[in-house]
Amino acid sequence: MSDLEVVSIPNGQFAQNCYLVADRGTREAVIIDPGEEPTMFLAELDTRAWQLRAIWLTHAHVDHIMGVGAVRRATGALIHLHPLDRPIYDALPQFGAWVGMALEDPPPPDVPLEPGRPLRVGRLEFEVRFTPGHSPGSVSFVGEGRVFGGDVLFNGSIGRTDLPGGDYATLMSSIQSQFLSLPDSTILHSGHGPDTTIGVERLTNPFLSGAFPIG
């Protein structure tokens, strides 16, 4: 039986899903996409007595990185980001202004995410998959029968492609090659909305079944 434990924390005005992913045996954890309400994430870590080892970012849009600075200051966890999303990451104050929020510059990332490179939390291992389209440097984390996919694929929908660096054809190619190649039983943890599985989305998602063609 796996020692994996996943805690989903919907937060903020964008209802973004932040995830705490831990090895129950070692009590080591990572946080994926710390968004608008870092006090919630840090309180959950404290309650569970987990040691945060890393911050993994699926991409650098404002709603997914607003809490990076606070989490880094509180824990010292290393920040992992794909280099192609660095310009978006560094523009956090400007993107914050677009949504009426005064945001500070985020701390520089520590570790460049590389496709195919394994990442570990405790004794658990995840693979980095390059899944651009929603943003130039979007990645997903696959392991333990799960995929943490950011804003690439949702329960019944797909990521938007009208933001800077988005591209519909690239997004659909990422879904086809990196998501639909996974077993149907794979649990999909998305950046917004409820969990689903690859099999359910393959059969029922209108963007994948052809029921809702675009372009």
Contacts in CASP RR format, 6 or more apart in sequence:
PFRMAT RR
TARGET T0000
AUTHOR 0000-0000-0000
METHOD contacts of the structure
MODEL  1
MSDLEVVSIPNGQFAQNCYLVADRGTREAVIIDPGEEPTMFLAELDTRAW
QLRAIWLTHAHVDHIMGVGAVRRATGALIHLHPLDRPIYDALPQFGAWVG
MALEDPPPPDVPLEPGRPLRVGRLEFEVRFTPGHSPGSVSFVGEGRVFGG
DVLFNGSIGRTDLPGGDYATLMSSIQSQFLSLPDSTILHSGHGPDTTIGV
ERLTNPFLSGAFPIG
2 124 0 8 1.000
2 144 0 8 1.000
3 23 0 8 1.000
3 24 0 8 1.000
3 25 0 8 1.000
3 26 0 8 1.000
3 123 0 8 1.000
3 124 0 8 1.000
4 21 0 8 1.000
4 22 0 8 1.000
4 23 0 8 1.000
4 24 0 8 1.000
4 124 0 8 1.000
4 144 0 8 1.000
4 146 0 8 1.000
5 21 0 8 1.000
5 22 0 8 1.000
5 23 0 8 1.000
5 24 0 8 1.000
6 19 0 8 1.000
6 20 0 8 1.000
6 21 0 8 1.000
6 22 0 8 1.000
6 146 0 8 1.000
6 189 0 8 1.000
7 19 0 8 1.000
7 20 0 8 1.000
7 22 0 8 1.000
7 44 0 8 1.000
7 48 0 8 1.000
8 17 0 8 1.000
8 18 0 8 1.000
8 19 0 8 1.000
8 189 0 8 1.000
8 195 0 8 1.000
9 17 0 8 1.000
9 18 0 8 1.000
9 19 0 8 1.000
9 20 0 8 1.000
9 37 0 8 1.000
9 40 0 8 1.000
9 41 0 8 1.000
9 44 0 8 1.000
10 16 0 8 1.000
10 17 0 8 1.000
10 18 0 8 1.000
10 193 0 8 1.000
11 17 0 8 1.000
11 18 0 8 1.000
11 35 0 8 1.000
11 36 0 8 1.000
11 37 0 8 1.000
11 40 0 8 1.000
11 41 0 8 1.000
12 35 0 8 1.000
12 36 0 8 1.000
12 37 0 8 1.000
12 63 0 8 1.000
13 36 0 8 1.000
13 99 0 8 1.000
14 36 0 8 1.000
14 63 0 8 1.000
14 192 0 8 1.000
15 192 0 8 1.000
15 193 0 8 1.000
16 33 0 8 1.000
16 35 0 8 1.000
16 36 0 8 1.000
16 63 0 8 1.000
16 64 0 8 1.000
16 191 0 8 1.000
16 192 0 8 1.000
17 33 0 8 1.000
17 189 0 8 1.000
17 190 0 8 1.000
17 191 0 8 1.000
17 192 0 8 1.000
17 193 0 8 1.000
18 31 0 8 1.000
18 32 0 8 1.000
18 33 0 8 1.000
18 34 0 8 1.000
18 35 0 8 1.000
18 40 0 8 1.000
18 41 0 8 1.000
19 31 0 8 1.000
19 32 0 8 1.000
19 33 0 8 1.000
19 148 0 8 1.000
19 189 0 8 1.000
20 29 0 8 1.000
20 30 0 8 1.000
20 31 0 8 1.000
20 32 0 8 1.000
20 41 0 8 1.000
20 44 0 8 1.000
20 45 0 8 1.000
20 48 0 8 1.000
20 50 0 8 1.000
21 29 0 8 1.000
21 30 0 8 1.000
21 31 0 8 1.000
21 32 0 8 1.000
21 121 0 8 1.000
21 124 0 8 1.000
21 148 0 8 1.000
22 28 0 8 1.000
22 29 0 8 1.000
22 30 0 8 1.000
22 48 0 8 1.000
22 50 0 8 1.000
22 121 0 8 1.000
23 29 0 8 1.000
23 121 0 8 1.000
23 122 0 8 1.000
23 123 0 8 1.000
23 124 0 8 1.000
25 122 0 8 1.000
25 123 0 8 1.000
26 122 0 8 1.000
26 123 0 8 1.000
27 48 0 8 1.000
27 49 0 8 1.000
27 50 0 8 1.000
27 51 0 8 1.000
28 50 0 8 1.000
28 51 0 8 1.000
28 53 0 8 1.000
28 121 0 8 1.000
28 122 0 8 1.000
29 45 0 8 1.000
29 48 0 8 1.000
29 50 0 8 1.000
29 51 0 8 1.000
29 52 0 8 1.000
29 53 0 8 1.000
29 121 0 8 1.000
30 52 0 8 1.000
30 53 0 8 1.000
30 54 0 8 1.000
30 55 0 8 1.000
30 56 0 8 1.000
30 77 0 8 1.000
30 119 0 8 1.000
30 121 0 8 1.000
31 41 0 8 1.000
31 45 0 8 1.000
31 52 0 8 1.000
31 54 0 8 1.000
31 55 0 8 1.000
31 56 0 8 1.000
31 71 0 8 1.000
31 77 0 8 1.000
32 56 0 8 1.000
32 57 0 8 1.000
32 58 0 8 1.000
32 141 0 8 1.000
32 148 0 8 1.000
33 56 0 8 1.000
33 57 0 8 1.000
33 58 0 8 1.000
33 64 0 8 1.000
33 65 0 8 1.000
33 150 0 8 1.000
33 191 0 8 1.000
34 41 0 8 1.000
34 55 0 8 1.000
34 64 0 8 1.000
34 65 0 8 1.000
34 66 0 8 1.000
34 67 0 8 1.000
34 68 0 8 1.000
34 70 0 8 1.000
34 71 0 8 1.000
35 41 0 8 1.000
35 63 0 8 1.000
35 64 0 8 1.000
35 65 0 8 1.000
35 66 0 8 1.000
35 67 0 8 1.000
35 68 0 8 1.000
36 63 0 8 1.000
36 66 0 8 1.000
36 67 0 8 1.000
37 67 0 8 1.000
38 66 0 8 1.000
38 67 0 8 1.000
38 69 0 8 1.000
38 70 0 8 1.000
38 71 0 8 1.000
38 74 0 8 1.000
39 70 0 8 1.000
41 67 0 8 1.000
41 71 0 8 1.000
42 70 0 8 1.000
42 71 0 8 1.000
42 74 0 8 1.000
42 75 0 8 1.000
45 52 0 8 1.000
45 75 0 8 1.000
52 71 0 8 1.000
52 75 0 8 1.000
52 76 0 8 1.000
52 77 0 8 1.000
53 77 0 8 1.000
53 78 0 8 1.000
53 121 0 8 1.000
53 122 0 8 1.000
54 77 0 8 1.000
54 78 0 8 1.000
54 79 0 8 1.000
54 80 0 8 1.000
54 111 0 8 1.000
54 119 0 8 1.000
54 121 0 8 1.000
55 68 0 8 1.000
55 71 0 8 1.000
55 72 0 8 1.000
55 77 0 8 1.000
55 78 0 8 1.000
55 79 0 8 1.000
55 80 0 8 1.000
56 80 0 8 1.000
56 113 0 8 1.000
56 119 0 8 1.000
56 141 0 8 1.000
56 148 0 8 1.000
57 64 0 8 1.000
57 65 0 8 1.000
57 68 0 8 1.000
57 79 0 8 1.000
57 80 0 8 1.000
57 81 0 8 1.000
57 82 0 8 1.000
57 85 0 8 1.000
57 89 0 8 1.000
57 109 0 8 1.000
57 113 0 8 1.000
58 64 0 8 1.000
58 138 0 8 1.000
58 139 0 8 1.000
58 140 0 8 1.000
58 141 0 8 1.000
58 148 0 8 1.000
58 149 0 8 1.000
58 150 0 8 1.000
58 151 0 8 1.000
58 191 0 8 1.000
59 82 0 8 1.000
59 85 0 8 1.000
59 88 0 8 1.000
59 134 0 8 1.000
59 135 0 8 1.000
59 137 0 8 1.000
59 138 0 8 1.000
59 139 0 8 1.000
59 150 0 8 1.000
59 151 0 8 1.000
60 81 0 8 1.000
60 85 0 8 1.000
60 86 0 8 1.000
60 88 0 8 1.000
60 89 0 8 1.000
60 92 0 8 1.000
60 135 0 8 1.000
60 137 0 8 1.000
61 88 0 8 1.000
61 95 0 8 1.000
61 135 0 8 1.000
61 151 0 8 1.000
61 163 0 8 1.000
62 92 0 8 1.000
62 95 0 8 1.000
62 96 0 8 1.000
62 98 0 8 1.000
62 99 0 8 1.000
62 101 0 8 1.000
62 103 0 8 1.000
64 150 0 8 1.000
64 151 0 8 1.000
64 191 0 8 1.000
65 89 0 8 1.000
65 92 0 8 1.000
65 106 0 8 1.000
66 92 0 8 1.000
66 101 0 8 1.000
66 103 0 8 1.000
68 79 0 8 1.000
68 106 0 8 1.000
68 107 0 8 1.000
69 104 0 8 1.000
69 106 0 8 1.000
69 107 0 8 1.000
71 77 0 8 1.000
72 79 0 8 1.000
72 107 0 8 1.000
78 110 0 8 1.000
78 111 0 8 1.000
79 107 0 8 1.000
79 108 0 8 1.000
79 109 0 8 1.000
79 110 0 8 1.000
79 111 0 8 1.000
80 109 0 8 1.000
80 110 0 8 1.000
80 111 0 8 1.000
80 112 0 8 1.000
80 113 0 8 1.000
80 119 0 8 1.000
81 89 0 8 1.000
81 109 0 8 1.000
81 111 0 8 1.000
81 112 0 8 1.000
81 113 0 8 1.000
82 112 0 8 1.000
82 113 0 8 1.000
82 130 0 8 1.000
82 137 0 8 1.000
82 138 0 8 1.000
82 139 0 8 1.000
83 112 0 8 1.000
83 113 0 8 1.000
83 137 0 8 1.000
84 132 0 8 1.000
84 135 0 8 1.000
84 136 0 8 1.000
84 137 0 8 1.000
85 135 0 8 1.000
85 136 0 8 1.000
85 137 0 8 1.000
85 138 0 8 1.000
86 109 0 8 1.000
88 95 0 8 1.000
88 135 0 8 1.000
88 136 0 8 1.000
88 164 0 8 1.000
89 106 0 8 1.000
89 109 0 8 1.000
90 105 0 8 1.000
90 106 0 8 1.000
92 103 0 8 1.000
92 104 0 8 1.000
92 105 0 8 1.000
92 106 0 8 1.000
93 102 0 8 1.000
93 103 0 8 1.000
93 104 0 8 1.000
93 105 0 8 1.000
95 103 0 8 1.000
96 102 0 8 1.000
96 103 0 8 1.000
97 103 0 8 1.000
113 128 0 8 1.000
113 139 0 8 1.000
114 128 0 8 1.000
115 128 0 8 1.000
115 129 0 8 1.000
115 130 0 8 1.000
115 139 0 8 1.000
116 127 0 8 1.000
116 128 0 8 1.000
116 129 0 8 1.000
117 127 0 8 1.000
117 128 0 8 1.000
118 125 0 8 1.000
118 126 0 8 1.000
118 127 0 8 1.000
118 128 0 8 1.000
119 125 0 8 1.000
119 126 0 8 1.000
119 127 0 8 1.000
119 128 0 8 1.000
119 141 0 8 1.000
120 126 0 8 1.000
124 143 0 8 1.000
124 144 0 8 1.000
125 143 0 8 1.000
126 141 0 8 1.000
126 142 0 8 1.000
126 143 0 8 1.000
126 144 0 8 1.000
126 148 0 8 1.000
127 141 0 8 1.000
127 142 0 8 1.000
127 143 0 8 1.000
128 139 0 8 1.000
128 140 0 8 1.000
128 141 0 8 1.000
129 139 0 8 1.000
129 140 0 8 1.000
129 141 0 8 1.000
129 142 0 8 1.000
129 147 0 8 1.000
129 178 0 8 1.000
130 137 0 8 1.000
130 138 0 8 1.000
130 139 0 8 1.000
130 174 0 8 1.000
130 178 0 8 1.000
131 138 0 8 1.000
131 139 0 8 1.000
131 140 0 8 1.000
131 149 0 8 1.000
131 152 0 8 1.000
131 174 0 8 1.000
131 175 0 8 1.000
131 178 0 8 1.000
131 179 0 8 1.000
132 138 0 8 1.000
132 166 0 8 1.000
132 167 0 8 1.000
132 170 0 8 1.000
132 171 0 8 1.000
132 174 0 8 1.000
133 152 0 8 1.000
133 161 0 8 1.000
133 165 0 8 1.000
133 166 0 8 1.000
133 167 0 8 1.000
133 168 0 8 1.000
133 170 0 8 1.000
133 171 0 8 1.000
133 174 0 8 1.000
134 150 0 8 1.000
134 151 0 8 1.000
134 152 0 8 1.000
134 159 0 8 1.000
134 160 0 8 1.000
134 161 0 8 1.000
134 163 0 8 1.000
134 166 0 8 1.000
134 171 0 8 1.000
135 151 0 8 1.000
135 163 0 8 1.000
135 165 0 8 1.000
135 166 0 8 1.000
136 165 0 8 1.000
136 166 0 8 1.000
138 150 0 8 1.000
138 151 0 8 1.000
138 152 0 8 1.000
138 174 0 8 1.000
140 147 0 8 1.000
140 148 0 8 1.000
140 149 0 8 1.000
140 150 0 8 1.000
140 152 0 8 1.000
140 178 0 8 1.000
140 179 0 8 1.000
141 147 0 8 1.000
141 148 0 8 1.000
141 149 0 8 1.000
142 148 0 8 1.000
142 182 0 8 1.000
142 186 0 8 1.000
145 183 0 8 1.000
145 185 0 8 1.000
145 186 0 8 1.000
145 187 0 8 1.000
146 186 0 8 1.000
146 187 0 8 1.000
146 188 0 8 1.000
146 189 0 8 1.000
147 179 0 8 1.000
147 182 0 8 1.000
147 186 0 8 1.000
147 187 0 8 1.000
147 188 0 8 1.000
147 189 0 8 1.000
147 198 0 8 1.000
148 189 0 8 1.000
149 179 0 8 1.000
149 188 0 8 1.000
149 189 0 8 1.000
149 190 0 8 1.000
149 191 0 8 1.000
150 190 0 8 1.000
150 191 0 8 1.000
151 159 0 8 1.000
151 160 0 8 1.000
151 190 0 8 1.000
151 191 0 8 1.000
151 192 0 8 1.000
152 158 0 8 1.000
152 159 0 8 1.000
152 171 0 8 1.000
152 174 0 8 1.000
152 175 0 8 1.000
152 179 0 8 1.000
152 190 0 8 1.000
153 159 0 8 1.000
153 175 0 8 1.000
153 179 0 8 1.000
153 188 0 8 1.000
153 190 0 8 1.000
153 201 0 8 1.000
153 205 0 8 1.000
154 190 0 8 1.000
154 191 0 8 1.000
154 192 0 8 1.000
154 193 0 8 1.000
154 196 0 8 1.000
155 188 0 8 1.000
155 190 0 8 1.000
155 193 0 8 1.000
155 194 0 8 1.000
155 195 0 8 1.000
155 196 0 8 1.000
155 200 0 8 1.000
155 201 0 8 1.000
156 196 0 8 1.000
156 201 0 8 1.000
156 204 0 8 1.000
156 205 0 8 1.000
156 206 0 8 1.000
156 207 0 8 1.000
157 205 0 8 1.000
157 207 0 8 1.000
158 171 0 8 1.000
158 172 0 8 1.000
158 175 0 8 1.000
158 205 0 8 1.000
158 207 0 8 1.000
159 171 0 8 1.000
161 167 0 8 1.000
161 168 0 8 1.000
161 170 0 8 1.000
161 171 0 8 1.000
168 214 0 8 1.000
168 215 0 8 1.000
172 207 0 8 1.000
175 208 0 8 1.000
179 188 0 8 1.000
179 198 0 8 1.000
179 201 0 8 1.000
180 198 0 8 1.000
180 202 0 8 1.000
180 208 0 8 1.000
182 198 0 8 1.000
183 198 0 8 1.000
184 197 0 8 1.000
184 198 0 8 1.000
184 199 0 8 1.000
184 202 0 8 1.000
185 197 0 8 1.000
185 198 0 8 1.000
185 199 0 8 1.000
186 197 0 8 1.000
186 198 0 8 1.000
186 199 0 8 1.000
187 195 0 8 1.000
187 196 0 8 1.000
187 197 0 8 1.000
188 195 0 8 1.000
188 196 0 8 1.000
188 197 0 8 1.000
188 198 0 8 1.000
188 201 0 8 1.000
189 195 0 8 1.000
190 196 0 8 1.000
201 208 0 8 1.000
202 208 0 8 1.000
203 209 0 8 1.000
206 212 0 8 1.000
207 214 0 8 1.000
END
